[in-house]
Amino acid sequence: MMDEAKLEAFVAVAEEESFSAAADRIRVAQSTISARIKELEAELGQPVFIRTSRRVRLAPAGTVALPAARTALAALSALRQVVDDVAGVRRGRVRLGLLTGADLPELAQLLADFAAEFPGIELVVSSASAQDLHRAVSDSALDLAVVVRAGAAEVGGPAWVELLSDPLTVVGLDRAAGPVPVTELAKVPLILLDAAVGARGVLEAAARSAGARLDIAVEVSTPSLATDLFAQGMGALVIPASLAPRPGSVITGADGAELSVSVGLISHPTLRTPAADLLLGRLRVGLTAAG
């Protein structure tokens, strides 16, 4: 009979790409993981993994089964936590994703306070690109993620809670401090960090409105590469303030208003555990106040 232990083993091996690493993660013997996977494959009638001497990867049946397995585990966790809430028990596991390179100084204190108040809730924090975070939340591989975006929330996508506005800044202009009109950016080659958040669209729309033509020398998706290219002198760096390697000048549009993207939390549109709801509420209050 298919049960939670087998699904947990399946998801762990799929994510770790290793039976031994999955065993360490679940804190059971590797032989136990192997046995659970064999039982699962027998019940499904197909192999879920392709095993080689070097790695373990998903078989076609495993690829299509993984999202459903994650959803099933999330539903079981939610059921358990709802019952715990009736008894006043707070426990569970919350998986939080962060945009790689994001600088939110208040976050560490908020997570530490949450862990102290709810010691029965395990926090698992990881970093990834915006695209990977959205995919992980949609597939129930993450419960929550802090991301940066521009424009309206995607229809049918993850639920979105906006926390604060993140100004677009430029680093490396040889000028006095203060806001920088977007028209001034037409004079220099630009390194643009977009990271799939829509920063380019915001910047180019403001430039068109002001009658300016920008020279985007390179667009990158990772803050570390953007910073390295800036250090190599490829141009001025246009980047959301929370990701900037050092303070920059806020960019303004033709009307003098600051250009910005939004920082917010995404979660599964229909499936969220009580523990994830607790953390979402704390982050929403704490980060909004800080912003």
C-alpha positions in Angstrom: 0.0 0.0 0.0 1.3 3.4 -1.0 2.0 5.5 2.2 3.7 8.7 3.4 7.0 7.0 4.1 7.4 5.8 0.5 6.4 9.1 -1.0 8.8 10.9 1.4 11.6 8.6 0.3 10.7 9.1 -3.4 10.7 12.9 -3.1 14.0 12.9 -1.1 15.8 10.8 -3.6 14.5 12.9 -6.5 15.6 16.1 -4.9 19.0 14.9 -3.6 19.7 12.7 -6.7 21.3 10.2 -4.2 20.0 7.4 -2.1 22.6 8.0 0.6 21.9 11.7 0.7 18.1 11.0 0.9 18.8 8.6 3.8 20.8 11.3 5.7 18.0 13.8 5.1 15.2 11.6 6.4 17.5 10.1 9.1 17.0 6.4 8.2 19.4 3.7 6.8 20.1 3.7 3.1 18.7 0.2 2.9 15.4 1.5 4.2 15.3 4.1 1.5 16.0 1.5 -1.2 13.3 -0.8 0.2 10.7 2.0 0.1 11.6 2.9 -3.4 11.4 -0.7 -4.6 8.0 -1.1 -2.9 6.7 2.1 -4.5 7.9 1.0 -7.9 6.2 -2.4 -7.4 2.9 -0.6 -6.6 3.2 1.7 -9.6 4.3 -1.0 -11.9 7.1 1.1 -13.4 10.5 2.3 -12.3 10.6 5.9 -10.9 14.4 6.2 -11.1 17.2 5.4 -13.6 20.2 4.2 -11.6 23.8 4.4 -12.9 27.1 4.1 -11.2 27.5 7.9 -11.0 24.0 9.3 -10.3 20.3 8.7 -9.8 17.9 10.4 -12.1 14.1 10.4 -12.6 12.7 7.9 -15.0 9.7 9.1 -17.2 7.2 7.7 -14.7 9.1 9.4 -11.8 9.1 12.7 -13.7 5.3 12.8 -14.0 4.8 11.4 -10.5 7.0 13.9 -8.6 4.6 16.9 -8.6 1.7 14.7 -7.4 3.9 13.1 -4.7 4.9 16.6 -3.4 1.3 17.7 -3.4 0.2 14.6 -1.5 2.9 15.1 1.1 1.9 18.7 1.5 -1.7 17.8 1.9 -0.9 15.2 4.6 1.2 17.8 6.4 -1.6 20.3 6.2 -4.1 17.8 7.6 -1.8 16.9 10.5 -1.2 20.6 11.3 -4.9 21.4 11.2 -5.5 18.7 13.8 -2.6 19.9 15.9 -4.0 23.5 15.8 -7.2 22.2 17.4 -5.1 20.9 20.3 -3.1 24.1 20.4 0.1 22.3 19.2 2.4 24.2 16.8 4.7 22.0 14.8 5.5 21.1 11.2 8.0 22.1 8.6 8.2 25.3 6.4 10.4 25.5 3.3 11.2 29.1 2.5 12.9 30.1 -0.7 14.9 33.3 -1.3 16.0 35.0 -4.5 19.7 34.4 -4.9 21.7 37.5 -3.8 18.8 39.3 -2.2 19.8 41.5 0.8 17.1 41.6 3.4 18.9 42.4 6.7 15.7 42.1 8.8 14.9 38.6 7.6 17.5 36.8 9.8 16.0 38.4 12.9 12.5 37.6 11.9 13.3 33.9 11.3 15.2 33.7 14.6 12.2 35.2 16.4 9.9 32.8 14.7 12.0 29.8 15.5 12.2 30.8 19.2 8.5 31.3 19.4 7.6 28.0 17.6 10.4 25.5 18.4 8.3 22.7 17.0 8.3 24.1 13.5 11.4 23.3 11.4 12.6 26.0 9.0 14.3 25.0 5.8 15.7 28.0 3.8 17.3 27.8 0.4 18.2 30.2 -2.5 17.4 30.0 -6.2 16.6 32.1 -9.2 13.2 33.7 -9.6 12.2 31.2 -12.2 13.2 28.3 -10.1 11.4 29.7 -7.0 8.2 30.1 -8.9 8.5 26.5 -10.2 9.3 25.1 -6.8 6.3 26.8 -5.2 3.9 25.7 -7.9 5.2 22.1 -7.6 4.9 22.2 -3.7 8.7 21.8 -3.4 8.7 25.1 -1.4 5.9 26.5 0.9 6.9 30.2 0.5 9.4 32.2 -1.4 10.5 35.8 -1.2 10.8 37.2 -4.8 11.1 40.4 -6.7 8.7 41.2 -9.6 7.3 43.9 -11.7 3.7 44.2 -12.9 0.6 42.3 -11.9 0.5 38.8 -10.5 0.4 36.0 -13.0 -3.1 34.7 -13.6 -3.3 31.1 -12.3 0.2 31.3 -10.8 1.3 31.3 -7.2 -0.5 33.5 -4.7 1.2 36.8 -4.3 1.5 39.1 -1.2 3.3 42.3 -1.8 5.6 43.4 1.0 7.5 46.5 -0.1 8.7 48.5 -3.1 12.3 47.9 -4.2 13.7 51.0 -6.1 15.8 50.5 -9.2 19.2 52.0 -8.6 22.3 52.7 -10.7 25.7 52.1 -9.3 28.9 53.6 -10.9 27.8 56.9 -12.3 30.4 59.7 -11.9 28.0 62.3 -10.6 26.8 64.0 -7.4 24.5 62.0 -5.1 20.8 62.1 -5.5 18.1 60.7 -7.9 19.1 60.0 -11.5 16.7 60.8 -14.3 16.4 57.9 -16.7 17.5 60.2 -19.5 21.0 60.3 -17.9 21.4 56.6 -18.4 21.4 57.1 -22.2 25.0 58.4 -21.9 26.6 55.2 -20.6 26.7 51.5 -21.3 24.6 49.6 -18.8 24.8 46.3 -17.0 21.2 45.3 -16.2 20.3 42.8 -13.6 16.9 41.5 -14.4 16.8 38.0 -12.9 13.4 37.4 -14.6 11.7 40.0 -12.4 10.7 42.5 -15.1 13.2 45.2 -14.3 14.1 45.7 -17.9 10.5 46.3 -18.8 10.1 49.0 -16.1 13.4 50.7 -17.2 12.7 50.7 -20.9 9.1 51.9 -20.5 10.4 54.9 -18.5 13.1 55.6 -21.1 10.6 55.5 -24.0 8.3 57.8 -22.1 11.2 60.3 -21.6 12.3 60.0 -25.2 15.6 58.3 -24.2 17.4 55.4 -25.9 19.3 53.2 -23.5 22.6 51.3 -24.2 22.2 48.0 -22.4 25.6 46.4 -22.9 24.6 43.2 -21.1 21.7 41.8 -19.2 22.3 39.1 -16.6 20.2 37.0 -14.2 22.5 36.6 -11.2 23.7 39.4 -8.9 27.2 37.9 -8.5 27.8 38.0 -12.3 26.4 41.5 -12.5 28.7 42.7 -9.8 31.7 41.0 -11.4 31.0 42.6 -14.8 30.6 45.9 -13.0 34.0 45.4 -11.3 35.5 44.7 -14.8 34.4 48.1 -16.0 31.8 47.0 -18.5 29.4 49.8 -17.5 27.2 51.3 -14.9 25.1 48.7 -13.0 21.3 49.0 -12.9 20.0 46.8 -10.1 17.1 46.7 -7.5 18.4 48.2 -4.3 18.0 45.0 -2.3 20.4 43.3 -4.6 23.0 46.1 -5.1 26.6 45.5 -4.0 26.7 49.0 -2.6 24.3 51.9 -2.3 23.4 53.5 -5.6 21.3 56.4 -6.9 17.6 55.8 -7.4 16.4 56.1 -11.0 13.5 58.3 -11.7 11.1 58.6 -14.7 10.0 61.5 -16.8 7.5 62.5 -14.1 10.2 62.4 -11.4 8.7 59.3 -9.7 11.1 56.6 -8.6 11.3 53.5 -10.8 10.8 50.3 -8.7 9.9 46.6 -8.7 8.1 44.9 -5.9 9.3 42.5 -3.2 6.7 40.0 -2.0 5.9 36.5 -0.9 4.6 33.8 -3.2 2.9 30.6 -2.1 0.9 27.7 -3.6 -2.5 29.1 -4.8 -4.6 26.4 -3.0 -2.3 24.4 -0.7 -0.6 26.0 2.3 0.0 24.4 5.7 -0.9 26.2 9.0 2.8 26.4 9.8 3.4 28.2 6.4 0.5 30.5 7.1 2.1 31.4 10.5 5.5 32.3 8.9 3.8 34.1 6.0 2.0 36.3 8.5 5.1 37.1 10.5 7.1 37.9 7.4 4.3 40.0 6.0 4.2 42.2 9.1 7.9 42.3 9.8 9.2 42.9 6.3 6.4 45.4 5.5 7.2 47.4 8.6 11.0 47.3 7.8 10.2 48.5 4.2 
